[in-house]
């Protein structure tokens, strides 16, 4: 008699995985593969990367999911490659060619064109994006051949450094604000140069203070014994590293963990709260009071990023 396959046994796992996502995989597929490697009962991500893109994708398990939206507003850095002379349906190499034009510009013109995008710019989100229209993602309309009018929005390009020019290819590093589409940036550079362009490679190298140099690959994680994989995770407070830290005395920490406000004069802001381990996110007001915003309950001692 054939034995039924054993059901996956999920565990309570708390922490943040800095994943170096491979190309050709959706962010959700990467999340599910990582979740299985850690047998994590609860998991989520902090924002997505296009399937074509590689690089930093922070994943949250357990208590860390309470802070998963905290990186959405962070600045991001990418290394991208565009190809001049060809426009595609999606703005990247995954789309079908729409138009081919001769590339007549030189290196100097490319550098000058890129300089025009520094600072605050207007950008129209692409149709192939996850933005919603009447509850439906834009890419779903695009796949049906339906074009939805999109309003432009302001984004900021803090740095745009041309790293390599081998026409018709251009590699550049861009550090930008939330909501920036590098595909659209590549297309707009191509239009300025009069020949069109599309993105052929994209790698995210940082989000806020988090860097891909600290990230792990799925293969690297799988190479560790399952029992020791939890040590690869960072504490949930990694997602709040940009905030100031406050350490409470034992009695204050106990009150804070029970949802009570404690006295804590200082600058009005959100803060990471410790007692001495990380216990949650707090908010300090003008009266010098610190109130709980989001608390954590660990099943094991937390490692901190102080």
C-alpha atoms as an extended CHARMM CRD file, in Angstrom:
* protein
*
       306  EXT
         1         1  UNK       CA              0.0000000000        0.0000000000        0.0000000000  PROA      1               0.0000000000
         2         2  UNK       CA              1.4300000000        3.3930000000       -1.0390000000  PROA      2               0.0000000000
         3         3  UNK       CA              2.1510000000        5.7190000000        1.8500000000  PROA      3               0.0000000000
         4         4  UNK       CA              0.6030000000        9.1640000000        1.6640000000  PROA      4               0.0000000000
         5         5  UNK       CA              3.1990000000       11.9610000000        1.4070000000  PROA      5               0.0000000000
         6         6  UNK       CA              3.9380000000       13.6660000000        4.7080000000  PROA      6               0.0000000000
         7         7  UNK       CA              2.3850000000       17.0790000000        5.1560000000  PROA      7               0.0000000000
         8         8  UNK       CA              4.7320000000       20.0340000000        5.5780000000  PROA      8               0.0000000000
         9         9  UNK       CA              5.2080000000       20.9080000000        9.2450000000  PROA      9               0.0000000000
        10        10  UNK       CA              5.2390000000       24.6760000000        9.6140000000  PROA      10              0.0000000000
        11        11  UNK       CA              7.0520000000       26.3270000000       12.4990000000  PROA      11              0.0000000000
        12        12  UNK       CA              6.8590000000       29.6770000000       14.2530000000  PROA      12              0.0000000000
        13        13  UNK       CA              9.8320000000       31.5650000000       12.8420000000  PROA      13              0.0000000000
        14        14  UNK       CA             10.5590000000       35.2350000000       13.5680000000  PROA      14              0.0000000000
        15        15  UNK       CA             13.0500000000       37.3210000000       11.6210000000  PROA      15              0.0000000000
        16        16  UNK       CA             14.0960000000       39.0160000000        8.4110000000  PROA      16              0.0000000000
        17        17  UNK       CA             15.7810000000       37.2990000000        5.4820000000  PROA      17              0.0000000000
        18        18  UNK       CA             17.8000000000       39.4960000000        3.1420000000  PROA      18              0.0000000000
        19        19  UNK       CA             17.4020000000       37.5280000000       -0.0660000000  PROA      19              0.0000000000
        20        20  UNK       CA             19.3590000000       38.0140000000       -3.2700000000  PROA      20              0.0000000000
        21        21  UNK       CA             16.5060000000       37.2160000000       -5.6520000000  PROA      21              0.0000000000
        22        22  UNK       CA             17.4690000000       35.4240000000       -8.8620000000  PROA      22              0.0000000000
        23        23  UNK       CA             16.2410000000       36.5700000000      -12.2650000000  PROA      23              0.0000000000
        24        24  UNK       CA             13.2830000000       34.8600000000      -13.9030000000  PROA      24              0.0000000000
        25        25  UNK       CA             11.4080000000       34.3830000000      -10.6260000000  PROA      25              0.0000000000
        26        26  UNK       CA              8.5350000000       36.4450000000       -9.2590000000  PROA      26              0.0000000000
        27        27  UNK       CA              8.8540000000       37.9560000000       -5.7990000000  PROA      27              0.0000000000
        28        28  UNK       CA              6.0240000000       35.7480000000       -4.5590000000  PROA      28              0.0000000000
        29        29  UNK       CA              7.6820000000       32.5900000000       -5.9010000000  PROA      29              0.0000000000
        30        30  UNK       CA             10.9040000000       33.6240000000       -4.1470000000  PROA      30              0.0000000000
        31        31  UNK       CA              8.9570000000       34.2080000000       -0.9300000000  PROA      31              0.0000000000
        32        32  UNK       CA              7.2950000000       30.8020000000       -1.0650000000  PROA      32              0.0000000000
        33        33  UNK       CA             10.5920000000       29.0070000000       -1.7600000000  PROA      33              0.0000000000
        34        34  UNK       CA             12.2710000000       30.7980000000        1.1450000000  PROA      34              0.0000000000
        35        35  UNK       CA              9.3010000000       30.1230000000        3.3980000000  PROA      35              0.0000000000
        36        36  UNK       CA              9.5940000000       26.3870000000        2.7260000000  PROA      36              0.0000000000
        37        37  UNK       CA             13.3250000000       26.4260000000        3.3970000000  PROA      37              0.0000000000
        38        38  UNK       CA             12.6240000000       27.8510000000        6.8640000000  PROA      38              0.0000000000
        39        39  UNK       CA              9.3040000000       25.9790000000        7.3520000000  PROA      39              0.0000000000
        40        40  UNK       CA              7.9100000000       29.3470000000        8.3880000000  PROA      40              0.0000000000
        41        41  UNK       CA              4.2310000000       29.4360000000        9.2850000000  PROA      41              0.0000000000
        42        42  UNK       CA              3.8490000000       33.1280000000        8.4450000000  PROA      42              0.0000000000
        43        43  UNK       CA              5.7200000000       35.0930000000        5.7960000000  PROA      43              0.0000000000
        44        44  UNK       CA              5.5150000000       38.2620000000        3.7320000000  PROA      44              0.0000000000
        45        45  UNK       CA              7.6760000000       40.6100000000        1.6690000000  PROA      45              0.0000000000
        46        46  UNK       CA              8.4510000000       44.3140000000        1.8780000000  PROA      46              0.0000000000
        47        47  UNK       CA              7.7070000000       45.1660000000       -1.7520000000  PROA      47              0.0000000000
        48        48  UNK       CA              8.2830000000       43.3720000000       -5.0220000000  PROA      48              0.0000000000
        49        49  UNK       CA             10.8870000000       43.0970000000       -7.7420000000  PROA      49              0.0000000000
        50        50  UNK       CA             10.0030000000       42.3870000000      -11.3760000000  PROA      50              0.0000000000
        51        51  UNK       CA             10.6720000000       38.7600000000      -12.3940000000  PROA      51              0.0000000000
        52        52  UNK       CA             13.4910000000       39.9150000000      -14.7060000000  PROA      52              0.0000000000
        53        53  UNK       CA             15.2030000000       41.8170000000      -11.8810000000  PROA      53              0.0000000000
        54        54  UNK       CA             17.7060000000       40.4110000000       -9.4100000000  PROA      54              0.0000000000
        55        55  UNK       CA             18.9900000000       41.6390000000       -6.0950000000  PROA      55              0.0000000000
        56        56  UNK       CA             17.8700000000       42.6640000000       -2.6480000000  PROA      56              0.0000000000
        57        57  UNK       CA             14.4390000000       41.4140000000       -1.5680000000  PROA      57              0.0000000000
        58        58  UNK       CA             13.8850000000       41.5410000000        2.2120000000  PROA      58              0.0000000000
        59        59  UNK       CA             11.4680000000       38.8170000000        3.3450000000  PROA      59              0.0000000000
        60        60  UNK       CA              9.6820000000       38.7860000000        6.6980000000  PROA      60              0.0000000000
        61        61  UNK       CA              8.7720000000       35.8200000000        8.8750000000  PROA      61              0.0000000000
        62        62  UNK       CA              6.5080000000       35.7460000000       11.9220000000  PROA      62              0.0000000000
        63        63  UNK       CA              6.7130000000       38.8720000000       14.0920000000  PROA      63              0.0000000000
        64        64  UNK       CA              8.7570000000       40.6910000000       11.4400000000  PROA      64              0.0000000000
        65        65  UNK       CA              5.6840000000       40.8230000000        9.1720000000  PROA      65              0.0000000000
        66        66  UNK       CA              4.3010000000       43.4770000000       11.5390000000  PROA      66              0.0000000000
        67        67  UNK       CA              6.8930000000       45.8880000000       10.1070000000  PROA      67              0.0000000000
        68        68  UNK       CA              6.9310000000       44.7140000000        6.4750000000  PROA      68              0.0000000000
        69        69  UNK       CA              5.5280000000       48.0030000000        5.1530000000  PROA      69              0.0000000000
        70        70  UNK       CA              8.2920000000       50.0430000000        6.7710000000  PROA      70              0.0000000000
        71        71  UNK       CA             10.6470000000       49.7600000000        3.7840000000  PROA      71              0.0000000000
        72        72  UNK       CA              8.0910000000       50.8800000000        1.1900000000  PROA      72              0.0000000000
        73        73  UNK       CA              9.0380000000       54.5410000000        1.6970000000  PROA      73              0.0000000000
        74        74  UNK       CA             12.8010000000       53.9520000000        1.7350000000  PROA      74              0.0000000000
        75        75  UNK       CA             15.1310000000       55.1460000000       -1.0390000000  PROA      75              0.0000000000
        76        76  UNK       CA             16.3970000000       52.3940000000       -3.3320000000  PROA      76              0.0000000000
        77        77  UNK       CA             19.5200000000       51.8770000000       -5.4330000000  PROA      77              0.0000000000
        78        78  UNK       CA             19.7020000000       49.9030000000       -8.6710000000  PROA      78              0.0000000000
        79        79  UNK       CA             22.2720000000       49.0110000000      -11.2920000000  PROA      79              0.0000000000
        80        80  UNK       CA             20.5350000000       48.9030000000      -14.6720000000  PROA      80              0.0000000000
        81        81  UNK       CA             21.3710000000       48.2930000000      -18.3040000000  PROA      81              0.0000000000
        82        82  UNK       CA             19.3440000000       49.7890000000      -21.1430000000  PROA      82              0.0000000000
        83        83  UNK       CA             19.5040000000       49.1360000000      -24.8550000000  PROA      83              0.0000000000
        84        84  UNK       CA             19.0210000000       52.0950000000      -27.1320000000  PROA      84              0.0000000000
        85        85  UNK       CA             17.1860000000       51.8420000000      -30.4430000000  PROA      85              0.0000000000
        86        86  UNK       CA             14.3890000000       49.4390000000      -29.4920000000  PROA      86              0.0000000000
        87        87  UNK       CA             11.1250000000       50.0930000000      -27.6170000000  PROA      87              0.0000000000
        88        88  UNK       CA              9.1450000000       47.1550000000      -26.2250000000  PROA      88              0.0000000000
        89        89  UNK       CA              5.5960000000       46.6060000000      -24.9800000000  PROA      89              0.0000000000
        90        90  UNK       CA              6.7150000000       46.2990000000      -21.3550000000  PROA      90              0.0000000000
        91        91  UNK       CA              9.6710000000       48.6840000000      -21.3380000000  PROA      91              0.0000000000
        92        92  UNK       CA             12.0420000000       45.7820000000      -20.6730000000  PROA      92              0.0000000000
        93        93  UNK       CA             13.4720000000       42.6870000000      -22.3600000000  PROA      93              0.0000000000
        94        94  UNK       CA             10.4200000000       40.5730000000      -21.4530000000  PROA      94              0.0000000000
        95        95  UNK       CA              8.1910000000       42.5120000000      -23.8550000000  PROA      95              0.0000000000
        96        96  UNK       CA              7.6990000000       42.3290000000      -27.5960000000  PROA      96              0.0000000000
        97        97  UNK       CA              9.4870000000       44.8720000000      -29.8240000000  PROA      97              0.0000000000
        98        98  UNK       CA              7.2790000000       47.8480000000      -30.6930000000  PROA      98              0.0000000000
        99        99  UNK       CA              9.6490000000       50.0200000000      -32.6840000000  PROA      99              0.0000000000
       100       100  UNK       CA             13.2470000000       50.0130000000      -33.8650000000  PROA      100             0.0000000000
       101       101  UNK       CA             15.1710000000       53.2290000000      -34.5940000000  PROA      101             0.0000000000
       102       102  UNK       CA             18.7410000000       53.9980000000      -35.5700000000  PROA      102             0.0000000000
       103       103  UNK       CA             21.0580000000       55.0220000000      -32.7260000000  PROA      103             0.0000000000
       104       104  UNK       CA             22.7710000000       58.2160000000      -33.8380000000  PROA      104             0.0000000000
       105       105  UNK       CA             23.8750000000       59.6300000000      -30.4850000000  PROA      105             0.0000000000
       106       106  UNK       CA             27.3910000000       59.4970000000      -29.0510000000  PROA      106             0.0000000000
       107       107  UNK       CA             28.6760000000       58.9740000000      -25.4790000000  PROA      107             0.0000000000
       108       108  UNK       CA             28.5620000000       62.6720000000      -24.7000000000  PROA      108             0.0000000000
       109       109  UNK       CA             24.8900000000       62.8960000000      -25.6760000000  PROA      109             0.0000000000
       110       110  UNK       CA             24.0850000000       59.8760000000      -23.4850000000  PROA      110             0.0000000000
       111       111  UNK       CA             25.7290000000       61.4660000000      -20.4370000000  PROA      111             0.0000000000
       112       112  UNK       CA             23.9850000000       64.7890000000      -21.0420000000  PROA      112             0.0000000000
       113       113  UNK       CA             20.6130000000       63.0560000000      -21.4020000000  PROA      113             0.0000000000
       114       114  UNK       CA             21.0620000000       61.2380000000      -18.0930000000  PROA      114             0.0000000000
       115       115  UNK       CA             21.8970000000       64.4910000000      -16.2980000000  PROA      115             0.0000000000
       116       116  UNK       CA             18.4730000000       65.8510000000      -17.2620000000  PROA      116             0.0000000000
       117       117  UNK       CA             16.7950000000       63.3140000000      -14.9830000000  PROA      117             0.0000000000
       118       118  UNK       CA             18.5560000000       64.2740000000      -11.7530000000  PROA      118             0.0000000000
       119       119  UNK       CA             16.3480000000       65.7400000000       -9.0230000000  PROA      119             0.0000000000
       120       120  UNK       CA             12.5610000000       65.7610000000       -8.8440000000  PROA      120             0.0000000000
       121       121  UNK       CA             10.9460000000       64.6150000000      -12.0850000000  PROA      121             0.0000000000
       122       122  UNK       CA              7.4970000000       63.6950000000      -13.3900000000  PROA      122             0.0000000000
       123       123  UNK       CA              7.0350000000       60.0610000000      -14.3300000000  PROA      123             0.0000000000
       124       124  UNK       CA              4.0450000000       58.2490000000      -15.8370000000  PROA      124             0.0000000000
       125       125  UNK       CA              3.7290000000       54.7390000000      -14.3430000000  PROA      125             0.0000000000
       126       126  UNK       CA              3.9420000000       51.9530000000      -16.9530000000  PROA      126             0.0000000000
       127       127  UNK       CA              0.9310000000       49.8690000000      -17.9490000000  PROA      127             0.0000000000
       128       128  UNK       CA              2.8740000000       46.7450000000      -17.0080000000  PROA      128             0.0000000000
       129       129  UNK       CA              2.8380000000       47.5000000000      -13.2890000000  PROA      129             0.0000000000
       130       130  UNK       CA              0.9830000000       46.3430000000      -10.1850000000  PROA      130             0.0000000000
       131       131  UNK       CA             -0.7260000000       49.7030000000       -9.6730000000  PROA      131             0.0000000000
       132       132  UNK       CA             -4.4770000000       49.3040000000       -9.3040000000  PROA      132             0.0000000000
       133       133  UNK       CA             -7.2970000000       50.7510000000      -11.4200000000  PROA      133             0.0000000000
       134       134  UNK       CA            -10.8050000000       49.9880000000      -10.1830000000  PROA      134             0.0000000000
       135       135  UNK       CA             -9.3930000000       47.1820000000       -8.0330000000  PROA      135             0.0000000000
       136       136  UNK       CA             -7.4930000000       45.5270000000      -10.8900000000  PROA      136             0.0000000000
       137       137  UNK       CA             -3.7300000000       45.6390000000      -11.5450000000  PROA      137             0.0000000000
       138       138  UNK       CA             -2.7000000000       47.6610000000      -14.5880000000  PROA      138             0.0000000000
       139       139  UNK       CA             -0.7530000000       44.7350000000      -16.0290000000  PROA      139             0.0000000000
       140       140  UNK       CA             -4.0100000000       42.7660000000      -16.2590000000  PROA      140             0.0000000000
       141       141  UNK       CA             -5.4920000000       45.4570000000      -18.5080000000  PROA      141             0.0000000000
       142       142  UNK       CA             -2.2520000000       45.5930000000      -20.5090000000  PROA      142             0.0000000000
       143       143  UNK       CA             -2.3830000000       41.8450000000      -21.1790000000  PROA      143             0.0000000000
       144       144  UNK       CA             -5.8850000000       42.3480000000      -22.5760000000  PROA      144             0.0000000000
       145       145  UNK       CA             -4.6530000000       45.1330000000      -24.8520000000  PROA      145             0.0000000000
       146       146  UNK       CA             -6.4580000000       47.8250000000      -22.8490000000  PROA      146             0.0000000000
       147       147  UNK       CA             -4.6820000000       51.1330000000      -22.2430000000  PROA      147             0.0000000000
       148       148  UNK       CA             -5.6360000000       52.9990000000      -19.0450000000  PROA      148             0.0000000000
       149       149  UNK       CA             -4.9060000000       56.7130000000      -18.7430000000  PROA      149             0.0000000000
       150       150  UNK       CA             -2.3850000000       57.2600000000      -15.9220000000  PROA      150             0.0000000000
       151       151  UNK       CA             -1.5840000000       60.5190000000      -14.1910000000  PROA      151             0.0000000000
       152       152  UNK       CA              2.0740000000       61.4590000000      -13.8980000000  PROA      152             0.0000000000
       153       153  UNK       CA              3.5640000000       61.6490000000      -10.4230000000  PROA      153             0.0000000000
       154       154  UNK       CA              6.6130000000       63.2030000000       -8.8540000000  PROA      154             0.0000000000
       155       155  UNK       CA              9.6050000000       61.0190000000       -7.9940000000  PROA      155             0.0000000000
       156       156  UNK       CA             13.1670000000       61.9920000000       -7.1130000000  PROA      156             0.0000000000
       157       157  UNK       CA             16.3830000000       60.7820000000       -8.7240000000  PROA      157             0.0000000000
       158       158  UNK       CA             19.1020000000       61.4320000000       -6.1290000000  PROA      158             0.0000000000
       159       159  UNK       CA             21.9640000000       60.0120000000       -8.1980000000  PROA      159             0.0000000000
       160       160  UNK       CA             22.3230000000       58.7680000000      -11.7610000000  PROA      160             0.0000000000
       161       161  UNK       CA             25.8330000000       57.6020000000      -12.5530000000  PROA      161             0.0000000000
       162       162  UNK       CA             26.7060000000       56.2920000000      -16.0110000000  PROA      162             0.0000000000
       163       163  UNK       CA             29.0230000000       53.3350000000      -15.4550000000  PROA      163             0.0000000000
       164       164  UNK       CA             29.5530000000       51.9090000000      -18.9190000000  PROA      164             0.0000000000
       165       165  UNK       CA             28.7040000000       52.9020000000      -22.4640000000  PROA      165             0.0000000000
       166       166  UNK       CA             29.0620000000       50.3530000000      -25.2560000000  PROA      166             0.0000000000
       167       167  UNK       CA             26.4670000000       51.6150000000      -27.6940000000  PROA      167             0.0000000000
       168       168  UNK       CA             23.7240000000       50.6390000000      -28.0830000000  PROA      168             0.0000000000
       169       169  UNK       CA             24.0270000000       49.5160000000      -24.4100000000  PROA      169             0.0000000000
       170       170  UNK       CA             24.3450000000       51.8170000000      -21.4070000000  PROA      170             0.0000000000
       171       171  UNK       CA             24.8490000000       50.6890000000      -17.8070000000  PROA      171             0.0000000000
       172       172  UNK       CA             24.0150000000       53.1060000000      -15.0030000000  PROA      172             0.0000000000
       173       173  UNK       CA             23.5260000000       53.2670000000      -11.2500000000  PROA      173             0.0000000000
       174       174  UNK       CA             20.4370000000       55.0690000000       -9.9780000000  PROA      174             0.0000000000
       175       175  UNK       CA             19.4480000000       55.9880000000       -6.4270000000  PROA      175             0.0000000000
       176       176  UNK       CA             15.8350000000       57.0380000000       -6.3110000000  PROA      176             0.0000000000
       177       177  UNK       CA             12.7890000000       57.6760000000       -4.1680000000  PROA      177             0.0000000000
       178       178  UNK       CA              9.8880000000       55.3010000000       -3.6200000000  PROA      178             0.0000000000
       179       179  UNK       CA              7.5720000000       54.8330000000       -6.5820000000  PROA      179             0.0000000000
       180       180  UNK       CA             10.2910000000       55.2530000000       -9.2290000000  PROA      180             0.0000000000
       181       181  UNK       CA             10.0900000000       52.8830000000      -12.2030000000  PROA      181             0.0000000000
       182       182  UNK       CA             13.5550000000       52.2840000000      -13.6390000000  PROA      182             0.0000000000
       183       183  UNK       CA             11.9510000000       50.8040000000      -16.7640000000  PROA      183             0.0000000000
       184       184  UNK       CA             10.2080000000       54.1070000000      -17.3710000000  PROA      184             0.0000000000
       185       185  UNK       CA             13.4270000000       56.0080000000      -16.6590000000  PROA      185             0.0000000000
       186       186  UNK       CA             15.2100000000       53.9240000000      -19.3120000000  PROA      186             0.0000000000
       187       187  UNK       CA             12.4200000000       54.5760000000      -21.8260000000  PROA      187             0.0000000000
       188       188  UNK       CA             12.4640000000       58.3160000000      -21.1090000000  PROA      188             0.0000000000
       189       189  UNK       CA             16.2450000000       58.4920000000      -21.5890000000  PROA      189             0.0000000000
       190       190  UNK       CA             15.7650000000       56.7760000000      -24.9520000000  PROA      190             0.0000000000
       191       191  UNK       CA             13.1420000000       59.3310000000      -25.9950000000  PROA      191             0.0000000000
       192       192  UNK       CA             15.4180000000       62.2430000000      -25.0760000000  PROA      192             0.0000000000
       193       193  UNK       CA             18.0840000000       60.6660000000      -27.3150000000  PROA      193             0.0000000000
       194       194  UNK       CA             15.5770000000       60.2730000000      -30.1500000000  PROA      194             0.0000000000
       195       195  UNK       CA             15.9470000000       56.5190000000      -30.5920000000  PROA      195             0.0000000000
       196       196  UNK       CA             13.8940000000       54.8860000000      -27.8430000000  PROA      196             0.0000000000
       197       197  UNK       CA             15.1790000000       52.3290000000      -25.3430000000  PROA      197             0.0000000000
       198       198  UNK       CA             14.2290000000       49.4390000000      -23.1080000000  PROA      198             0.0000000000
       199       199  UNK       CA             15.6960000000       47.8930000000      -19.9720000000  PROA      199             0.0000000000
       200       200  UNK       CA             17.7030000000       44.6910000000      -20.4430000000  PROA      200             0.0000000000
       201       201  UNK       CA             18.9690000000       44.1270000000      -16.8840000000  PROA      201             0.0000000000
       202       202  UNK       CA             18.0880000000       45.4150000000      -13.4330000000  PROA      202             0.0000000000
       203       203  UNK       CA             19.6600000000       44.6530000000      -10.0580000000  PROA      203             0.0000000000
       204       204  UNK       CA             18.5550000000       46.2220000000       -6.7640000000  PROA      204             0.0000000000
       205       205  UNK       CA             21.5910000000       46.7900000000       -4.5750000000  PROA      205             0.0000000000
       206       206  UNK       CA             20.1220000000       48.6050000000       -1.5750000000  PROA      206             0.0000000000
       207       207  UNK       CA             16.9460000000       49.6390000000        0.2340000000  PROA      207             0.0000000000
       208       208  UNK       CA             17.5400000000       52.3380000000        2.8220000000  PROA      208             0.0000000000
       209       209  UNK       CA             20.4610000000       51.1030000000        4.9430000000  PROA      209             0.0000000000
       210       210  UNK       CA             20.0830000000       47.4700000000        3.8010000000  PROA      210             0.0000000000
       211       211  UNK       CA             22.6010000000       46.2760000000        1.2160000000  PROA      211             0.0000000000
       212       212  UNK       CA             22.6600000000       43.3040000000       -1.1410000000  PROA      212             0.0000000000
       213       213  UNK       CA             26.2040000000       42.5300000000        0.0880000000  PROA      213             0.0000000000
       214       214  UNK       CA             24.5500000000       41.0580000000        3.1960000000  PROA      214             0.0000000000
       215       215  UNK       CA             21.9660000000       39.0830000000        1.2290000000  PROA      215             0.0000000000
       216       216  UNK       CA             21.8030000000       35.3050000000        0.7600000000  PROA      216             0.0000000000
       217       217  UNK       CA             20.8100000000       33.2350000000       -2.2460000000  PROA      217             0.0000000000
       218       218  UNK       CA             18.2160000000       30.4540000000       -2.1480000000  PROA      218             0.0000000000
       219       219  UNK       CA             20.9570000000       27.9750000000       -3.0080000000  PROA      219             0.0000000000
       220       220  UNK       CA             23.1320000000       29.2610000000       -0.1950000000  PROA      220             0.0000000000
       221       221  UNK       CA             20.3030000000       28.8940000000        2.3200000000  PROA      221             0.0000000000
       222       222  UNK       CA             19.5310000000       25.3780000000        1.1160000000  PROA      222             0.0000000000
       223       223  UNK       CA             23.1860000000       24.4830000000        1.6740000000  PROA      223             0.0000000000
       224       224  UNK       CA             22.8040000000       25.0060000000        5.4220000000  PROA      224             0.0000000000
       225       225  UNK       CA             21.4260000000       22.3260000000        7.6980000000  PROA      225             0.0000000000
       226       226  UNK       CA             17.7410000000       23.0500000000        8.2900000000  PROA      226             0.0000000000
       227       227  UNK       CA             18.1930000000       23.1560000000       12.0580000000  PROA      227             0.0000000000
       228       228  UNK       CA             20.7420000000       25.9460000000       11.7210000000  PROA      228             0.0000000000
       229       229  UNK       CA             18.9740000000       28.1370000000        9.1700000000  PROA      229             0.0000000000
       230       230  UNK       CA             17.2850000000       30.3210000000       11.7960000000  PROA      230             0.0000000000
       231       231  UNK       CA             20.7070000000       31.7950000000       12.5580000000  PROA      231             0.0000000000
       232       232  UNK       CA             20.7010000000       33.2780000000        9.0440000000  PROA      232             0.0000000000
       233       233  UNK       CA             17.7980000000       35.5790000000        9.9240000000  PROA      233             0.0000000000
       234       234  UNK       CA             18.1460000000       39.1160000000       11.2300000000  PROA      234             0.0000000000
       235       235  UNK       CA             15.9180000000       40.4700000000       13.9780000000  PROA      235             0.0000000000
       236       236  UNK       CA             12.6620000000       42.2410000000       12.9850000000  PROA      236             0.0000000000
       237       237  UNK       CA             14.1690000000       45.5310000000       14.1490000000  PROA      237             0.0000000000
       238       238  UNK       CA             16.4080000000       45.3930000000       11.0660000000  PROA      238             0.0000000000
       239       239  UNK       CA             13.4400000000       46.8860000000        9.2070000000  PROA      239             0.0000000000
       240       240  UNK       CA             13.4480000000       49.8460000000       11.6250000000  PROA      240             0.0000000000
       241       241  UNK       CA             17.1940000000       50.5060000000       11.6290000000  PROA      241             0.0000000000
       242       242  UNK       CA             16.6260000000       54.0470000000       10.2960000000  PROA      242             0.0000000000
       243       243  UNK       CA             14.7670000000       55.0030000000       13.5150000000  PROA      243             0.0000000000
       244       244  UNK       CA             16.3910000000       56.1110000000       16.7990000000  PROA      244             0.0000000000
       245       245  UNK       CA             16.5250000000       53.5170000000       19.5940000000  PROA      245             0.0000000000
       246       246  UNK       CA             15.1750000000       53.7710000000       23.1440000000  PROA      246             0.0000000000
       247       247  UNK       CA             15.9710000000       51.3000000000       25.9380000000  PROA      247             0.0000000000
       248       248  UNK       CA             13.4830000000       51.1230000000       28.7970000000  PROA      248             0.0000000000
       249       249  UNK       CA             14.0020000000       50.0300000000       32.3750000000  PROA      249             0.0000000000
       250       250  UNK       CA             12.4910000000       46.6650000000       33.2750000000  PROA      250             0.0000000000
       251       251  UNK       CA              9.3510000000       48.0800000000       34.9010000000  PROA      251             0.0000000000
       252       252  UNK       CA              8.7950000000       50.5320000000       32.0430000000  PROA      252             0.0000000000
       253       253  UNK       CA              9.2990000000       47.7960000000       29.4330000000  PROA      253             0.0000000000
       254       254  UNK       CA              6.7040000000       45.6540000000       31.2110000000  PROA      254             0.0000000000
       255       255  UNK       CA              4.1570000000       48.4690000000       31.1510000000  PROA      255             0.0000000000
       256       256  UNK       CA              4.9660000000       49.2590000000       27.5190000000  PROA      256             0.0000000000
       257       257  UNK       CA              4.4650000000       45.5900000000       26.5490000000  PROA      257             0.0000000000
       258       258  UNK       CA              1.0400000000       45.7270000000       28.1980000000  PROA      258             0.0000000000
       259       259  UNK       CA              0.0400000000       48.6070000000       25.9480000000  PROA      259             0.0000000000
       260       260  UNK       CA              0.6510000000       51.3970000000       28.4450000000  PROA      260             0.0000000000
       261       261  UNK       CA              2.2730000000       54.7680000000       27.7620000000  PROA      261             0.0000000000
       262       262  UNK       CA              5.5370000000       55.4550000000       29.6210000000  PROA      262             0.0000000000
       263       263  UNK       CA              7.4200000000       58.6550000000       30.3640000000  PROA      263             0.0000000000
       264       264  UNK       CA             10.2800000000       59.1900000000       27.8880000000  PROA      264             0.0000000000
       265       265  UNK       CA             11.2120000000       62.8200000000       27.0800000000  PROA      265             0.0000000000
       266       266  UNK       CA             13.0190000000       63.5110000000       23.8340000000  PROA      266             0.0000000000
       267       267  UNK       CA             12.5250000000       64.3750000000       20.1900000000  PROA      267             0.0000000000
       268       268  UNK       CA              9.0440000000       63.6870000000       18.8310000000  PROA      268             0.0000000000
       269       269  UNK       CA              9.4250000000       60.7010000000       16.5330000000  PROA      269             0.0000000000
       270       270  UNK       CA              8.8820000000       57.0130000000       16.0330000000  PROA      270             0.0000000000
       271       271  UNK       CA             11.5010000000       54.9120000000       17.8130000000  PROA      271             0.0000000000
       272       272  UNK       CA             12.7150000000       51.3370000000       18.1540000000  PROA      272             0.0000000000
       273       273  UNK       CA             12.0340000000       50.2230000000       21.7070000000  PROA      273             0.0000000000
       274       274  UNK       CA             14.1870000000       47.7710000000       23.6920000000  PROA      274             0.0000000000
       275       275  UNK       CA             13.9190000000       46.3550000000       27.1780000000  PROA      275             0.0000000000
       276       276  UNK       CA             16.8130000000       45.2690000000       26.7030000000  PROA      276             0.0000000000
       277       277  UNK       CA             15.7840000000       43.0590000000       23.7230000000  PROA      277             0.0000000000
       278       278  UNK       CA             13.6980000000       44.5260000000       20.9380000000  PROA      278             0.0000000000
       279       279  UNK       CA             10.0670000000       44.7960000000       22.0370000000  PROA      279             0.0000000000
       280       280  UNK       CA              8.4280000000       46.9570000000       19.4040000000  PROA      280             0.0000000000
       281       281  UNK       CA              7.7900000000       50.2470000000       17.6860000000  PROA      281             0.0000000000
       282       282  UNK       CA              6.8720000000       53.2860000000       19.7600000000  PROA      282             0.0000000000
       283       283  UNK       CA              5.9480000000       56.9030000000       19.1690000000  PROA      283             0.0000000000
       284       284  UNK       CA              7.0940000000       59.7840000000       21.3750000000  PROA      284             0.0000000000
       285       285  UNK       CA              4.8210000000       62.8430000000       21.6350000000  PROA      285             0.0000000000
       286       286  UNK       CA              5.2630000000       66.4970000000       22.6200000000  PROA      286             0.0000000000
       287       287  UNK       CA              4.3930000000       65.7030000000       26.2340000000  PROA      287             0.0000000000
       288       288  UNK       CA              7.4170000000       63.4060000000       26.4980000000  PROA      288             0.0000000000
       289       289  UNK       CA              5.2950000000       60.2650000000       26.5240000000  PROA      289             0.0000000000
       290       290  UNK       CA              6.1240000000       57.0880000000       24.6240000000  PROA      290             0.0000000000
       291       291  UNK       CA              3.1720000000       55.0610000000       23.4390000000  PROA      291             0.0000000000
       292       292  UNK       CA              3.2170000000       51.5910000000       21.8570000000  PROA      292             0.0000000000
       293       293  UNK       CA              2.5100000000       51.4610000000       18.1210000000  PROA      293             0.0000000000
       294       294  UNK       CA              3.3650000000       47.8280000000       17.3350000000  PROA      294             0.0000000000
       295       295  UNK       CA              4.6110000000       45.2200000000       19.8140000000  PROA      295             0.0000000000
       296       296  UNK       CA              6.3950000000       41.9260000000       19.2260000000  PROA      296             0.0000000000
       297       297  UNK       CA              6.0910000000       38.6410000000       21.0790000000  PROA      297             0.0000000000
       298       298  UNK       CA              9.0590000000       36.3660000000       20.5120000000  PROA      298             0.0000000000
       299       299  UNK       CA              9.2530000000       32.6350000000       21.0560000000  PROA      299             0.0000000000
       300       300  UNK       CA             13.0160000000       32.9370000000       21.4850000000  PROA      300             0.0000000000
       301       301  UNK       CA             15.3490000000       35.7520000000       22.5360000000  PROA      301             0.0000000000
       302       302  UNK       CA             15.6250000000       38.3450000000       19.7940000000  PROA      302             0.0000000000
       303       303  UNK       CA             18.8880000000       39.4990000000       18.2640000000  PROA      303             0.0000000000
       304       304  UNK       CA             19.0760000000       43.2480000000       17.9270000000  PROA      304             0.0000000000
       305       305  UNK       CA             20.6170000000       45.6870000000       15.4710000000  PROA      305             0.0000000000
       306       306  UNK       CA             21.6200000000       48.2930000000       18.0730000000  PROA      306             0.0000000000
